[in-house]
Every structure is written in structure tokens, then in C-alpha cells.
Amino acid sequence: MTDAAAQRTILIVDDIEQNRDILDRHLRRAGFATRTCEDGAETIRLLSSDFLPDLILLDWMMPGLSGLETLQAIRERYTPDALPVIMCTAVGEESSVVTAIKAGANDFVLKPINLPILMARLKSQILRKEAMATLQRENSNLEDTLVRRTRDLMDSRRPGVGEGG
């Protein structure tokens, strides 16, 4: 797991301190850097600063802003490719999963959290995020190359360009 964990920061958002502590210790042992927030408002304030984690673990049921409301605020600023969010909740209804995914969650885990399953899902989302970033960089490079080559081609077709005159 260390390859996916190296230099990756996970933001843990949960109103229950014990849940934050357990996840924090487990993720740090796996090689991740972590930050924690106890509610949605704190999360939104943190994301409004210069801090951008690689992934957010977001509790669904919190006082004040719910996890779903927090997710909706996150998605106003960041796409699922730019900032993956895994929703965590004790609510096991299929409708909750559908609601979370429709609101922009990348994945969903049930509480109590099975740590090996969480780690597999974290790794999958981080690798997906990195693959999408690589693809976007490659697309940008290809577009730049296309523009440059089109310009070169147009310049070569102009009268007087390239003639020894």
C-alpha cells in the first residue's frame, strides 16, 4: 500500500472523535498523511484555504451540515476526478448509496468500517485520480502539439515563407 500512500493526504471528516482517531492511526500506519475535521462547515473552510487533500473520507450523519450537504458543497468546486470522496455511514439502505453517488460521491463504505475494504477502495480511488490527471496532462500536451504543427503547416504554405529570396 505504500506506493499509493506515499505523499498522499487523506482528509477524515467525522463528528465522532473516536472514529477520526481510529481512521487517522490506521491510515498513518499505512503511510498516508492525514488531516481531520469534525464537521462539514470546518471541512468547507479548510478546502477554501490552500489545502487540497488527495481524497476525503466523509461521514454521512453529522450535526449541522450533513455529509451529503458537505459533499454537494465540495462538488460545486471540485469534480469527482479532481477530489475523490468516499462516503462513510451506518446507514445501509440502497437508496443512501444511490443518493450519495448521484450527489457526486466516488464510493461508499458502511460503518463499522472494514479497514481492508476501505484501504482497497482508497487505493483504487487514488490510482483512478492519478490516471485521470495523467490523461488530462497528455491530452493537453497533444493539443499543444496539434496547434504547433498546424501553425507550422500553415506557415509552410504561405507564399514567400521558406524561399531563399
Stockholm file with secondary structure:
# STOCKHOLM 1.0

chainA/1-165         MTDAAAQRTILIVDDIEQNRDILDRHLRRAGFATRTCEDGAETIRLLSSDFLPDLILLDWMMPGLSGLETLQAIRERYTPDALPVIMCTAVGEESSVVTAIKAGANDFVLKPINLPILMARLKSQILRKEAMATLQRENSNLEDTLVRRTRDLMDSRRPGVGEGG
#=GR chainA/1-165 SS CHHHHTTCEEEEECSCHHHHHHHHHHHHHTTCEEEEESSHHHHHHHHHTTCCCSEEEEESCCSSSCHHHHHHHHHHHCCTTTSCEEEEESCCCHHHHHHHHHTTCSEEEESSCCHHHHHHHHHHHHHHHHHHHHHHHHHHHHHHHHHHHHHHHHHHHSTTTTCCC
#=GC SS_cons         CHHHHTTCEEEEECSCHHHHHHHHHHHHHTTCEEEEESSHHHHHHHHHTTCCCSEEEEESCCSSSCHHHHHHHHHHHCCTTTSCEEEEESCCCHHHHHHHHHTTCSEEEESSCCHHHHHHHHHHHHHHHHHHHHHHHHHHHHHHHHHHHHHHHHHHHSTTTTCCC
//
